[in-house]
């Protein structure tokens, strides 16, 4: 991995100040002037590169937020499992993005950071398993409901064949409504 930028070597408070000033719409020259007031010497080009990275990260966060909001609007009425799956996929993408630096290098983590990432991945795996378990239960319940309705329909049609009044079209319409939720 290459040498750390002069901005990255600054104390966290100074880097946060740079971010705050940019967030409030300050130009690179205004940020540079403020840093000089605080006796922090950095080159304009290093600050420019850093600000460019901050702007790119900010744009990516805004883009991700916009996508997430659009997906929630689109799938807001969707079943829980689809929303859960969406959240899991978004979290996986976010973790992957965190693991790669702006330079495309894999980020090295200290023990505490590695523990946080491992915990996040473990929770994602648990959420995926819970989602799959919930889906399996729903499928089983649906299959049982379908079996019951088909058995009822068979009995009704058998009675109808023996002189009853069961109309096959009416039986199918009821199955579509009661099992599949399709109303004609």
N, CA, C and O of each residue as an XYZ file, in Angstrom:
736
protein
N       0.846     -1.169      0.000
C       0.000      0.000      0.000
C       0.888      1.227      0.000
O       1.936      1.231      0.645
N       0.484      2.272     -0.716
C       1.288      3.480     -0.849
C       1.366      4.273      0.438
O       0.762      3.930      1.454
N       2.125      5.337      0.357
C       2.307      6.217      1.496
C       1.010      6.939      1.820
O       0.260      7.312      0.918
N       0.747      7.135      3.097
C      -0.470      7.804      3.531
C      -0.376      9.292      3.201
O       0.684      9.898      3.357
N      -1.483      9.881      2.745
C      -1.487     11.289      2.362
C      -1.237     12.171      3.574
O      -1.443     11.759      4.716
N      -0.786     13.395      3.306
C      -0.510     14.318      4.416
C      -1.790     14.667      5.165
O      -1.749     14.944      6.363
N      -2.896     14.657      4.490
C      -4.172     14.939      5.163
C      -4.546     13.776      6.082
O      -5.021     13.997      7.196
N      -4.338     12.553      5.630
C      -4.651     11.367      6.441
C      -3.816     11.320      7.714
O      -4.243     10.756      8.722
N      -2.624     11.914      7.668
C      -1.752     11.901      8.839
C      -2.138     12.965      9.867
O      -1.605     12.975     10.976
N      -3.057     13.856      9.506
C      -3.509     14.894     10.439
C      -4.375     14.269     11.530
O      -4.942     13.194     11.332
N      -4.479     14.932     12.673
C      -5.355     14.429     13.735
C      -6.809     14.339     13.234
O      -7.222     15.084     12.345
N      -7.556     13.425     13.818
C      -8.951     13.195     13.413
C      -9.782     14.468     13.516
O     -10.649     14.705     12.676
N      -9.531     15.293     14.537
C     -10.303     16.529     14.720
C     -10.112     17.464     13.535
O     -11.064     18.109     13.095
N      -8.898     17.543     13.019
C      -8.620     18.425     11.887
C      -9.310     17.884     10.635
O      -9.887     18.652      9.865
N      -9.252     16.575     10.429
C      -9.931     15.982      9.267
C     -11.438     16.193      9.357
O     -12.102     16.439      8.350
N     -11.974     16.093     10.588
C     -13.410     16.346     10.775
C     -13.742     17.801     10.477
O     -14.782     18.095      9.889
N     -12.862     18.711     10.880
C     -13.059     20.135     10.594
C     -13.106     20.371      9.081
O     -13.951     21.119      8.589
N     -12.199     19.731      8.358
C     -12.185     19.863      6.896
C     -13.522     19.390      6.323
O     -14.123     20.060      5.482
N     -13.973     18.236      6.787
C     -15.250     17.715      6.313
C     -16.414     18.625      6.661
O     -17.302     18.846      5.838
N     -16.415     19.156      7.887
C     -17.496     20.056      8.313
C     -17.513     21.327      7.465
O     -18.572     21.788      7.038
N     -16.323     21.888      7.229
C     -16.257     23.104      6.419
C     -16.752     22.849      4.992
O     -17.474     23.672      4.429
N     -16.371     21.729      4.420
C     -16.844     21.382      3.067
C     -18.351     21.162      3.056
O     -19.045     21.551      2.118
N     -18.840     20.532      4.118
C     -20.276     20.278      4.210
C     -21.052     21.584      4.262
O     -22.182     21.664      3.780
N     -20.437     22.616      4.854
C     -21.091     23.929      4.933
C     -20.853     24.768      3.686
O     -21.209     25.946      3.639
N     -20.241     24.144      2.667
C     -20.098     24.820      1.384
C     -18.842     25.669      1.224
O     -18.764     26.473      0.295
N     -17.875     25.514      2.093
C     -16.637     26.302      1.999
C     -15.782     25.799      0.840
O     -15.758     24.607      0.536
N     -15.084     26.732      0.204
C     -14.202     26.369     -0.908
C     -12.892     25.817     -0.364
O     -12.619     25.896      0.834
N     -12.091     25.259     -1.254
C     -10.778     24.727     -0.846
C      -9.925     25.846     -0.275
O      -9.242     25.648      0.729
N      -9.953     27.019     -0.898
C      -9.152     28.141     -0.394
C      -9.613     28.589      0.987
O      -8.785     28.944      1.826
N     -10.918     28.580      1.237
C     -11.425     28.955      2.556
C     -11.015     27.926      3.610
O     -10.660     28.287      4.732
N     -11.065     26.647      3.242
C     -10.637     25.587      4.172
C      -9.147     25.731      4.447
O      -8.715     25.626      5.595
N      -8.365     25.967      3.410
C      -6.910     26.129      3.550
C      -6.591     27.314      4.459
O      -5.690     27.233      5.294
N      -7.324     28.405      4.300
C      -7.122     29.588      5.140
C      -7.410     29.261      6.608
O      -6.657     29.666      7.493
N      -8.491     28.535      6.866
C      -8.847     28.158      8.233
C      -7.768     27.259      8.840
O      -7.408     27.414     10.007
N      -7.255     26.321      8.043
C      -6.194     25.435      8.536
C      -4.943     26.233      8.884
O      -4.282     25.951      9.883
N      -4.623     27.213      8.071
C      -3.431     28.042      8.351
C      -3.626     28.858      9.620
O      -2.675     29.081     10.370
N      -4.875     29.312      9.867
C      -5.170     30.024     11.124
C      -4.880     29.130     12.319
O      -4.480     29.614     13.378
N      -5.085     27.813     12.151
C      -4.858     26.848     13.231
C      -3.435     26.298     13.225
O      -3.132     25.348     13.947
N      -2.567     26.888     12.418
C      -1.174     26.452     12.283
C      -1.053     25.034     11.756
O      -0.161     24.291     12.166
N      -1.942     24.654     10.852
C      -1.877     23.350     10.207
C      -1.412     23.597      8.780
O      -2.101     24.250      7.996
N      -0.250     23.074      8.453
C       0.317     23.272      7.120
C       0.039     22.065      6.231
O       0.492     20.953      6.504
N      -0.707     22.307      5.177
C      -0.931     21.298      4.145
C      -0.893     22.006      2.803
O      -1.191     23.196      2.700
N      -0.530     21.269      1.801
C      -0.489     21.879      0.473
C      -1.894     21.967     -0.102
O      -2.782     21.194      0.256
N      -2.071     22.919     -0.994
C      -3.377     23.088     -1.634
C      -3.728     21.846     -2.465
O      -4.886     21.430     -2.515
N      -2.720     21.264     -3.111
C      -2.990     20.087     -3.946
C      -3.404     18.882     -3.089
O      -4.300     18.130     -3.472
N      -2.754     18.698     -1.926
C      -3.138     17.591     -1.036
C      -4.561     17.806     -0.519
O      -5.362     16.873     -0.449
N      -4.855     19.059     -0.159
C      -6.201     19.369      0.310
C      -7.211     19.157     -0.824
O      -8.307     18.643     -0.600
N      -6.836     19.553     -2.022
C      -7.721     19.368     -3.178
C      -8.019     17.899     -3.424
O      -9.166     17.533     -3.676
N      -6.992     17.049     -3.352
C      -7.208     15.604     -3.532
C      -8.122     15.058     -2.448
O      -9.020     14.260     -2.716
N      -7.877     15.504     -1.206
C      -8.681     15.032     -0.082
C     -10.141     15.471     -0.248
O     -11.060     14.676     -0.052
N     -10.342     16.720     -0.604
C     -11.694     17.249     -0.796
C     -12.389     16.514     -1.945
O     -13.587     16.239     -1.887
N     -11.618     16.203     -2.985
C     -12.191     15.463     -4.109
C     -12.672     14.090     -3.632
O     -13.745     13.636     -4.028
N     -11.878     13.430     -2.781
C     -12.289     12.141     -2.228
C     -13.522     12.292     -1.341
O     -14.441     11.475     -1.408
N     -13.546     13.346     -0.500
C     -14.708     13.589      0.351
C     -15.957     13.809     -0.494
O     -17.026     13.277     -0.193
N     -15.809     14.599     -1.557
C     -16.954     14.858     -2.432
C     -17.434     13.579     -3.110
O     -18.637     13.363     -3.255
N     -16.490     12.729     -3.526
C     -16.862     11.462     -4.169
C     -17.580     10.550     -3.175
O     -18.576      9.913     -3.518
N     -17.072     10.489     -1.941
C     -17.716      9.672     -0.914
C     -19.107     10.219     -0.607
O     -20.067      9.459     -0.483
N     -19.209     11.550     -0.484
C     -20.516     12.170     -0.238
C     -21.499     11.873     -1.354
O     -22.668     11.580     -1.103
N     -21.018     11.949     -2.596
C     -21.882     11.652     -3.746
C     -22.326     10.194     -3.714
O     -23.479      9.886     -4.018
N     -21.412      9.296     -3.347
C     -21.753      7.868     -3.270
C     -22.788      7.615     -2.176
O     -23.716      6.827     -2.363
N     -22.627      8.281     -1.040
C     -23.594      8.125      0.048
C     -24.956      8.658     -0.386
O     -25.979      8.022     -0.133
N     -24.975      9.827     -1.041
C     -26.250     10.377     -1.525
C     -26.882      9.453     -2.552
O     -28.097      9.254     -2.544
N     -26.062      8.883     -3.444
C     -26.571      7.957     -4.461
C     -27.146      6.703     -3.799
O     -28.224      6.242     -4.174
N     -26.436      6.155     -2.824
C     -26.921      4.966     -2.106
C     -28.220      5.263     -1.378
O     -29.145      4.451     -1.376
N     -28.278      6.437     -0.761
C     -29.494      6.823     -0.039
C     -30.670      6.966     -1.005
O     -31.784      6.541     -0.701
N     -30.417      7.563     -2.164
C     -31.470      7.731     -3.167
C     -31.967      6.377     -3.659
O     -33.171      6.166     -3.806
N     -31.037      5.464     -3.913
C     -31.411      4.119     -4.365
C     -32.225      3.419     -3.287
O     -33.257      2.814     -3.577
N     -31.760      3.499     -2.040
C     -32.471      2.838     -0.938
C     -33.882      3.412     -0.790
O     -34.841      2.664     -0.605
N     -34.006      4.739     -0.873
C     -35.330      5.360     -0.762
C     -36.234      4.929     -1.913
O     -37.417      4.658     -1.709
N     -35.675      4.865     -3.125
C     -36.473      4.431     -4.281
C     -36.916      2.980     -4.116
O     -38.054      2.633     -4.433
N     -36.024      2.144     -3.623
C     -36.376      0.742     -3.418
C     -37.439      0.586     -2.345
O     -38.341     -0.241     -2.477
N     -37.336      1.373     -1.287
C     -38.342      1.304     -0.234
C     -39.695      1.752     -0.788
O     -40.724      1.139     -0.505
N     -39.683      2.843     -1.594
C     -40.943      3.284     -2.203
C     -41.508      2.201     -3.111
O     -42.712      1.945     -3.110
N     -40.630      1.563     -3.886
C     -41.086      0.553     -4.841
C     -41.569     -0.713     -4.145
O     -42.594     -1.283     -4.523
N     -40.829     -1.153     -3.127
C     -41.157     -2.406     -2.461
C     -41.778     -2.204     -1.088
O     -41.871     -3.146     -0.300
N     -42.202     -0.984     -0.800
C     -42.774     -0.698      0.516
C     -43.954     -1.582      0.848
O     -44.172     -1.921      2.011
N     -44.711     -1.955     -0.154
C     -45.879     -2.792      0.066
C     -45.532     -4.272     -0.080
O     -46.407     -5.133      0.017
N     -44.269     -4.560     -0.311
C     -43.849     -5.944     -0.538
C     -43.830     -6.714      0.772
O     -43.806     -6.114      1.847
N     -43.841     -8.025      0.688
C     -43.760     -8.837      1.908
C     -42.455     -8.572      2.655
O     -41.471     -8.102      2.083
N     -42.478     -8.885      3.935
C     -41.317     -8.679      4.794
C     -40.060     -9.329      4.244
O     -38.976     -8.752      4.334
N     -40.189    -10.512      3.679
C     -38.997    -11.233      3.251
C     -38.273    -10.495      2.131
O     -37.042    -10.505      2.088
N     -38.999     -9.865      1.238
C     -38.351     -9.125      0.149
C     -37.600     -7.926      0.718
O     -36.479     -7.640      0.297
N     -38.202     -7.231      1.663
C     -37.550     -6.085      2.292
C     -36.330     -6.545      3.079
O     -35.285     -5.896      3.031
N     -36.446     -7.645      3.796
C     -35.310     -8.168      4.556
C     -34.173     -8.534      3.614
O     -33.014     -8.220      3.884
N     -34.499     -9.197      2.507
C     -33.480     -9.572      1.533
C     -32.793     -8.338      0.960
O     -31.576     -8.326      0.776
N     -33.576     -7.303      0.679
C     -33.034     -6.056      0.153
C     -32.060     -5.441      1.153
O     -30.962     -5.029      0.779
N     -32.461     -5.378      2.432
C     -31.587     -4.821      3.467
C     -30.286     -5.607      3.588
O     -29.213     -5.025      3.747
N     -30.386     -6.922      3.512
C     -29.193     -7.766      3.611
C     -28.252     -7.486      2.444
O     -27.043     -7.357      2.637
N     -28.801     -7.391      1.240
C     -27.974     -7.118      0.057
C     -27.322     -5.743      0.147
O     -26.147     -5.596     -0.188
N     -28.066     -4.740      0.592
C     -27.502     -3.393      0.736
C     -26.369     -3.383      1.764
O     -25.345     -2.729      1.564
N     -26.560     -4.113      2.866
C     -25.519     -4.165      3.896
C     -24.271     -4.869      3.388
O     -23.155     -4.437      3.677
N     -24.450     -5.959      2.629
C     -23.292     -6.640      2.042
C     -22.518     -5.684      1.134
O     -21.290     -5.621      1.196
N     -23.229     -4.952      0.304
C     -22.576     -4.010     -0.613
C     -21.831     -2.939      0.172
O     -20.722     -2.552     -0.197
N     -22.438     -2.459      1.255
C     -21.820     -1.430      2.072
C     -20.533     -1.935      2.719
O     -19.522     -1.234      2.710
N     -20.561     -3.134      3.275
C     -19.364     -3.699      3.911
C     -18.260     -3.903      2.877
O     -17.096     -3.596      3.137
N     -18.623     -4.416      1.716
C     -17.617     -4.600      0.657
C     -16.987     -3.277      0.277
O     -15.775     -3.206      0.072
N     -17.781     -2.235      0.182
C     -17.270     -0.918     -0.173
C     -16.323     -0.392      0.907
O     -15.315      0.242      0.594
N     -16.643     -0.652      2.173
C     -15.783     -0.206      3.267
C     -14.424     -0.899      3.262
O     -13.429     -0.337      3.720
N     -14.391     -2.119      2.742
C     -13.168     -2.903      2.791
C     -12.163     -2.535      1.701
O     -11.064     -3.088      1.661
N     -12.533     -1.603      0.816
C     -11.618     -1.201     -0.254
C     -11.382      0.296     -0.140
O     -12.336      1.071     -0.067
N     -10.106      0.715     -0.125
C      -9.770      2.123      0.035
C     -10.081      2.903     -1.236
O     -10.439      2.328     -2.264
N      -9.937      4.227     -1.146
C     -10.179      5.078     -2.305
C      -9.219      4.740     -3.448
O      -9.534      4.964     -4.616
N      -8.040      4.197     -3.099
C      -7.022      3.852     -4.102
C      -7.247      2.466     -4.695
O      -6.482      2.034     -5.558
N      -8.281      1.768     -4.247
C      -8.552      0.431     -4.745
C      -7.813     -0.653     -3.978
O      -7.891     -1.828     -4.338
N      -7.105     -0.277     -2.935
C      -6.370     -1.239     -2.110
C      -7.297     -1.811     -1.042
O      -8.235     -1.145     -0.604
N      -7.031     -3.046     -0.625
C      -7.798     -3.641      0.459
C      -7.390     -2.961      1.763
O      -6.202     -2.787      2.030
N      -8.355     -2.587      2.557
C      -8.114     -1.873      3.806
C      -7.645     -2.859      4.868
O      -8.207     -3.944      5.020
N      -6.606     -2.465      5.600
C      -6.176     -3.314      6.719
C      -6.863     -2.806      7.977
O      -6.951     -1.600      8.205
N      -7.343     -3.728      8.781
C      -8.115     -3.382      9.964
C      -7.352     -3.760     11.222
O      -6.601     -4.735     11.247
N      -7.562     -2.961     12.271
C      -7.003     -3.373     13.552
C      -7.973     -4.397     14.162
O      -9.024     -4.683     13.588
N      -7.617     -4.932     15.305
C      -8.410     -6.019     15.901
C      -9.847     -5.588     16.197
O     -10.781     -6.355     15.963
N     -10.030     -4.384     16.701
C     -11.365     -3.900     17.048
C     -12.220     -3.734     15.783
O     -13.382     -4.139     15.761
N     -11.648     -3.145     14.746
C     -12.381     -2.961     13.488
C     -12.733     -4.312     12.863
O     -13.836     -4.500     12.349
N     -11.791     -5.242     12.912
C     -12.053     -6.577     12.364
C     -13.188     -7.253     13.123
O     -14.012     -7.944     12.525
N     -13.232     -7.055     14.451
C     -14.309     -7.632     15.246
C     -15.657     -7.048     14.826
O     -16.642     -7.779     14.725
N     -15.710     -5.715     14.577
C     -16.958     -5.082     14.161
C     -17.423     -5.615     12.811
O     -18.610     -5.883     12.623
N     -16.490     -5.769     11.869
C     -16.853     -6.299     10.550
C     -17.324     -7.747     10.677
O     -18.318     -8.140     10.066
N     -16.601     -8.538     11.478
C     -16.990     -9.939     11.668
C     -18.376    -10.037     12.313
O     -19.183    -10.885     11.931
N     -18.647     -9.173     13.282
C     -19.965     -9.166     13.928
C     -21.052     -8.784     12.933
O     -22.125     -9.387     12.918
N     -20.775     -7.784     12.103
C     -21.754     -7.368     11.096
C     -22.032     -8.506     10.117
O     -23.184     -8.758      9.764
N     -20.979     -9.190      9.682
C     -21.163    -10.311      8.754
C     -21.926    -11.461      9.416
O     -22.763    -12.102      8.781
N     -21.635    -11.715     10.684
C     -22.346    -12.768     11.416
C     -23.835    -12.423     11.520
O     -24.691    -13.289     11.341
N     -24.133    -11.169     11.806
C     -25.537    -10.756     11.910
C     -26.231    -10.825     10.552
O     -27.413    -11.159     10.477
N     -25.507    -10.513      9.484
C     -26.085    -10.652      8.146
C     -26.402    -12.113      7.848
O     -27.447    -12.427      7.279
N     -25.488    -13.002      8.237
C     -25.726    -14.436      8.013
C     -26.945    -14.897      8.816
O     -27.767    -15.661      8.310
N     -27.063    -14.436     10.061
C     -28.219    -14.789     10.882
C     -29.506    -14.257     10.261
O     -30.522    -14.952     10.226
N     -29.454    -13.010      9.767
C     -30.641    -12.425      9.141
C     -31.033    -13.209      7.898
O     -32.219    -13.427      7.648
N     -30.037    -13.638      7.111
C     -30.330    -14.438      5.917
C     -30.981    -15.760      6.304
O     -31.943    -16.192      5.670
N     -30.455    -16.401      7.345
C     -31.019    -17.681      7.785
C     -32.443    -17.493      8.300
O     -33.330    -18.287      7.984
N     -32.663    -16.449      9.089
C     -34.013    -16.181      9.591
C     -34.976    -15.925      8.433
O     -36.119    -16.381      8.452
N     -34.500    -15.191      7.424
C     -35.332    -14.909      6.259
C     -35.685    -16.202      5.527
O     -36.833    -16.409      5.135
N     -34.691    -17.067      5.348
C     -34.947    -18.352      4.683
C     -35.884    -19.227      5.512
O     -36.776    -19.874      4.962
N     -35.691    -19.252      6.822
C     -36.566    -20.034      7.697
C     -38.003    -19.523      7.616
O     -38.948    -20.308      7.529
N     -38.157    -18.196      7.645
C     -39.494    -17.601      7.562
C     -40.151    -17.949      6.231
O     -41.340    -18.263      6.178
N     -39.371    -17.891      5.164
C     -39.903    -18.231      3.850
C     -40.302    -19.706      3.780
O     -41.326    -20.040      3.183
N     -39.508    -20.589      4.383
C     -39.833    -22.024      4.382
C     -41.140    -22.278      5.136
O     -41.961    -23.085      4.702
N     -41.333    -21.589      6.265
C     -42.567    -21.743      7.034
C     -43.758    -21.258      6.203
O     -44.799    -21.914      6.164
N     -43.601    -20.114      5.543
C     -44.687    -19.583      4.720
C     -45.026    -20.526      3.571
O     -46.199    -20.732      3.258
N     -44.002    -21.095      2.945
C     -44.245    -22.040      1.854
C     -44.979    -23.290      2.366
O     -45.887    -23.798      1.709
N     -44.576    -23.768      3.533
C     -45.215    -24.951      4.108
C     -46.683    -24.650      4.445
O     -47.565    -25.462      4.166
N     -46.937    -23.479      5.046
C     -48.310    -23.097      5.363
C     -49.148    -22.985      4.090
O     -50.301    -23.415      4.055
N     -48.552    -22.399      3.041
C     -49.267    -22.258      1.776
C     -49.582    -23.632      1.183
O     -50.695    -23.868      0.714
N     -48.611    -24.526      1.203
C     -48.828    -25.871      0.651
C     -49.935    -26.595      1.421
O     -50.767    -27.276      0.821
N     -49.945    -26.449      2.746
C     -50.998    -27.076      3.556
C     -52.371    -26.486      3.224
O     -53.357    -27.214      3.108
N     -52.422    -25.170      3.075
C     -53.688    -24.518      2.732
C     -54.168    -24.982      1.359
O     -55.355    -25.246      1.166
N     -53.242    -25.079      0.410
C     -53.590    -25.534     -0.933
C     -54.099    -26.978     -0.886
O     -55.104    -27.305     -1.517
N     -53.408    -27.831     -0.144
C     -53.847    -29.237     -0.014
C     -55.263    -29.331      0.551
O     -56.086    -30.103      0.060
N     -55.541    -28.533      1.596
C     -56.883    -28.547      2.202
C     -57.943    -28.112      1.192
O     -58.988    -28.749      1.060
N     -57.662    -27.026      0.484
C     -58.644    -26.499     -0.470
C     -58.851    -27.455     -1.639
O     -59.969    -27.610     -2.132
N     -57.778    -28.088     -2.076
C     -57.924    -29.052     -3.174
C     -58.702    -30.282     -2.726
O     -59.504    -30.822     -3.489
N     -58.472    -30.729     -1.495
C     -59.222    -31.872     -0.965
C     -60.706    -31.519     -0.855
O     -61.573    -32.327     -1.189
N     -60.987    -30.290     -0.378
C     -62.376    -29.830     -0.300
C     -63.003    -29.786     -1.698
O     -64.146    -30.198     -1.897
N     -62.224    -29.273     -2.664
C     -62.742    -29.163     -4.032
C     -63.003    -30.548     -4.626
O     -64.023    -30.765     -5.281
N     -62.087    -31.475     -4.395
C     -62.275    -32.842     -4.900
C     -63.540    -33.464     -4.317
O     -64.325    -34.091     -5.028
N     -63.723    -33.280     -3.006
C     -64.908    -33.834     -2.350
C     -66.166    -33.195     -2.905
O     -67.156    -33.880     -3.159
N     -66.130    -31.888     -3.092
C     -67.292    -31.169     -3.620
C     -67.615    -31.610     -5.043
O     -68.782    -31.778     -5.397
N     -66.574    -31.795     -5.857
C     -66.792    -32.230     -7.244
C     -67.254    -33.679     -7.296
O     -68.074    -34.042     -8.139
N     -66.729    -34.509     -6.394
C     -67.161    -35.913     -6.358
C     -68.632    -35.988     -5.976
O     -69.393    -36.773     -6.543
N     -69.029    -35.157     -5.000
C     -70.443    -35.104     -4.623
C     -71.278    -34.611     -5.791
O     -72.384    -35.097     -6.026
N     -70.741    -33.639     -6.522
C     -71.452    -33.080     -7.671
C     -71.619    -34.112     -8.764
O     -72.649    -34.134     -9.437
N     -70.622    -34.974     -8.955
C     -70.710    -36.003     -9.990
C     -71.772    -37.012     -9.635
O     -72.373    -37.631    -10.513
N     -72.006    -37.180     -8.339
C     -73.002    -38.156     -7.902
C     -74.377    -37.533     -7.757
O     -75.189    -38.010     -6.965
N     -74.651    -36.483     -8.504
C     -75.974    -35.873     -8.457
C     -75.990    -34.554     -7.716
O     -77.045    -33.928     -7.612
N     -74.836    -34.100     -7.188
C     -74.781    -32.807     -6.496
C     -74.807    -31.649     -7.477
O     -74.959    -31.849     -8.682
N     -74.659    -30.448     -6.961
C     -74.778    -29.262     -7.807
C     -73.463    -28.494     -7.932
O     -73.481    -27.349     -8.385
N     -72.345    -29.063     -7.556
C     -71.063    -28.345     -7.599
C     -70.674    -28.040     -9.035
O     -70.595    -28.935     -9.877
N     -70.432    -26.756     -9.302
C     -69.996    -26.310    -10.625
C     -68.465    -26.238    -10.616
O     -67.899    -25.507     -9.804
N     -67.776    -26.984    -11.504
C     -66.302    -26.975    -11.504
C     -65.717    -25.569    -11.674
O     -64.702    -25.243    -11.058
N     -66.338    -24.754    -12.490
C     -65.827    -23.386    -12.686
C     -65.924    -22.590    -11.384
O     -65.021    -21.818    -11.061
N     -67.006    -22.773    -10.643
C     -67.189    -22.079     -9.369
C     -66.166    -22.566     -8.344
O     -65.638    -21.770     -7.568
N     -65.886    -23.865     -8.338
C     -64.901    -24.429     -7.416
C     -63.519    -23.851     -7.724
O     -62.799    -23.469     -6.802
N     -63.138    -23.780     -8.991
C     -61.840    -23.213     -9.386
C     -61.752    -21.727     -9.039
O     -60.710    -21.247     -8.593
N     -62.857    -21.003     -9.248
C     -62.872    -19.579     -8.911
C     -62.623    -19.393     -7.418
O     -61.853    -18.518     -7.022
N     -63.269    -20.211     -6.587
C     -63.098    -20.123     -5.142
C     -61.668    -20.460     -4.727
O     -61.115    -19.819     -3.833
N     -61.064    -21.465     -5.373
C     -59.662    -21.819     -5.067
C     -58.748    -20.640     -5.404
O     -57.858    -20.287     -4.631
N     -58.987    -20.032     -6.583
C     -58.161    -18.878     -6.968
C     -58.276    -17.761     -5.931
O     -57.277    -17.131     -5.582
N     -59.476    -17.520     -5.444
C     -59.683    -16.450     -4.477
C     -59.111    -16.793     -3.099
O     -58.381    -16.002     -2.503
N     -59.458    -17.994     -2.600
C     -59.090    -18.355     -1.234
C     -57.631    -18.732     -1.071
O     -57.037    -18.478     -0.024
N     -57.050    -19.335     -2.093
C     -55.658    -19.788     -1.984
C     -54.694    -18.760     -2.555
O     -53.712    -18.398     -1.907
N     -54.966    -18.297     -3.747
C     -54.022    -17.420     -4.433
C     -54.349    -15.934     -4.281
O     -53.520    -15.083     -4.605
N     -55.550    -15.616     -3.791
C     -55.911    -14.218     -3.630
C     -56.230    -13.538     -4.946
O     -56.132    -12.315     -5.052
N     -56.612    -14.319     -5.954
C     -56.933    -13.763     -7.265
C     -58.453    -13.633     -7.340
O     -59.173    -14.631     -7.346
N     -58.923    -12.402     -7.397
C     -60.365    -12.163     -7.466
C     -60.738    -11.772     -8.878
O     -60.127    -10.891     -9.482
N     -61.768    -12.456     -9.400
C     -62.170    -12.147    -10.772
C     -63.362    -11.237    -10.799
O     -63.836    -10.872    -11.875
